[in-house]
Amino acid sequence: MSDYKITFTVDGRVVPEKEILEMELSRYHHVFRIFDKKNIPVYLDNKELILAELLQLPLERAKIALAQTREALGKERTLELFAPEIEQGDNMWHEIGNTSRAGGNFQEAYVEVETENITLEQFMLFNQSLMKKNNLYLPSTIHPEHYYFDANHKGEQIIIETFGMYKEPSYLDLKPGSKADYPITPDPQVDVVMAGKTYLANDHSDTKMLGMHQLSKTKNGMKVKLGVFLPENAPKEIAEGHKWHLMVEFNNGLHIAAQQHPNFLQKKIMDAALNKMKKQQD
């Protein structure tokens, strides 16, 4: 039995981990069907599996199969294989962006998370490892609809994901936002605010979608308020679907973070970084 606890609350309801894992497995099945339709073979430990076999895998083995396959495909080949879907995603976001006002009348979607015995420092170490590894393997184990991931030291990310688990994968350029970009006023006593702006990677057009996550230390863990702010004319299904995407993503991330054990020096560095970020927010 683990010595930590993760609790997700959405729209006032505590969501059991069982439901999150069921949703996660269903999305692995969704991606396996896409790979099958596109004739992309999926391998597990160098053995090709047919769709029927993939759909029988337990969740942990499904994760490994997709992660191994994506890492073997590589980033350049992934962009080639999913070029048609990327084009459809670009068209969708162009229509959304062109018909929505910037900076207001957002559709807001939130996921609240509280942990016991998983600290903010541990989560930040996990986040750093994700950026440093900068591969396709680890993101695939965090959410099956992370098709592509490329990060740099500035905190910028280029991703392909089915945003909100809606229709086709989107090819997105995520850039850190400043205090001026916050769509809402942060809650009192928040330690870290992570805001981001979202552009299309192909032509750098603004999707008019923002992200804003608020993270705070607690006595024996942390509280997180995950927020996505969709433009007014985005399909409502995206906001609802992204709540589930965030729950799957952060559930996996926090389980990995729980295994991080920062040493004395790392804790000092993390504390200094957190204090600097908090001062910049004030």
Buried (B, 14 or more C-beta within 10 A) or exposed (E): EEEBEBBBBBEEEEBEBEEBBEBBBEBBBEBBEBBBEEEBEBEBEEEEBEBEBBBEBEEEBBBBBBBBBBBBBEBEEBBEBBEEBBEBBBEBBBEBBEEBEEEEEBBEBBBBBBBBEBBBBBBBBBBEBBBEEBBBBBBBBBBBBBBBBBBEEEEBBBBBBBBBBBBBBBBBBBBBBEEEBBBEEBEEEBBBBBBBBBBBBBEEBEBBBBBBBBBBBEEEBBBBBBBBBBBEBBBEEBBBBBBBBBBBBBBBBBBBBBEBEBEEEBEEBBBEEBEEBBEEBE
